[in-house]
Amino acid sequence: MDAEENRRLIKKLISGEEKAYILLLEKYHQQLNAYAVTLTHDQSTAQDIVQNVFIKTWKSRKKLNPEFSIRNFLYKCVYNEFLNTYQKNKAVVLLNKKYIEYSHEVAVEFDDNMMSKMMDIVNREIKKLPPKCQKVFVLSKKEGLSNSEIADYLDVSIKTVEAQITKAFRILKNELGDKYETILLIIFNKKLV
């Protein structure tokens, strides 16, 4: 696609022409899917990534710049979406790893069955946190990102990140009670507020 075709296509997308969106899908879907498979090594995940990219592109079409290559933009979006997906999956793996690493330390105080039930409850309560609060908490405590990294990643202030982490611990302590504080302290290496 030459520069002029690129500009016309983006201008049509910005104005909300569905035919332009369909053309975009027809032209780039297969290429982007192949690229996503090289990143994920999983067809299903690759398809989800590409679908998310096209949906986000349509939703934020008014921010597109006709002077930039739509092809390069889409490839960059697929890569960024892959990173986001990878980070989410990595958070689950890291949480499970922490459970395994620290469970032996708590085993002295609790039997295996009781410990397993308590950790399941903790994980369920984390999933019940408000969405923004949960996202910040997962990035901080499961991913190990610093507050400034989270602020940059989510495009929010560091104060917002700190407030969300404090809120998460407060909610978890209220929901789980004092007997879970030891487990939370070991898993997340932080005294509850």
Secondary structure, 3 states (H helix, E strand, C coil): CCHHHHHHHHHHHHCCCHHHHHHHHHHHHHHHHHHHHHHHCCHHHHHHHHHHHHHHHHHCHHHCCCCCCHHHHHHHHHHHHHHHHHHHHHHHHHHHHHHHHHHHHHCCCCCHHHHHHHHHHHHHHHHHCCHHHHHHHHHHHHCCCCHHHHHHHHCCCHHHHHHHHHHHHHHHHHHHCHHHHHHHHHHHCCCCC
